[in-house]
Amino acid sequence: MAKLYFSYAAMNAGKSTLLLQVAHNYLEREMAVYILNSALDNRFGARKVASRIGIEKEADTFDQESNLRQMIDTQEPKPACVLIDEAHWLTAEQVEQLARAVDELRIPILTYGLRTDFKGELFSGSERLLALADELREIRTVCGCGRKAIMTLRTDGEGNVLADGPQTQIGGNEAYVSVCRNHWQQGIDSGTVSYS
């Protein structure tokens, strides 16, 4: 039975790595996969999903105007699975398109993304996925104190925590730190990242 999955985590938890492993598993069995990534994510070049550990795969891209149901429906051969990276940047309508694709095309769709932004607020795509996904999977990473990291701090590159700014800003380790809720609040309050 096909399902809509949402695997979520803080930054640097290995979401893209897991997506690429799933793609490998399907491809190794000679099954077609359709990989999508947000057009906003160009850190490793356009039209690809890449992991910081050095693996990557070509991908189609979506933006705010893309009709994902239609994009999936037109794939030849019909994919055995659809994999979507940076799913937090989906619109609520696009998540609904994915749910319909699962139900009508009977194709499993696995989405990977952030749950919350650096302010601790839900992304619109994540919010809708939390409501509509058949299965939710938390991908865990660790805070500098050793506790589970569930939040993300945005920094200016010199370790200063930024509490304001646009929700969408592309970056990696130079701009984001995954922390536990306690150290997230301390970072927001003090303006610095400290694990003491």
Secondary structure by P-SEA (a helix, b strand, c coil): cbbbbbbbbccccaaaaaaaaaaaaaaaacbbbbbbbbcccccccccccccccbbbbbbbbbccccaaaaaaaaccccccbbbbcccccccaaaaaaaaaaaaaccbbbbbbbccccccccccaaaaaaaacccbbbbbbbbccccccccbbbbbccccccccccccccccccccbbbbcaaaaaaaaaccccccc
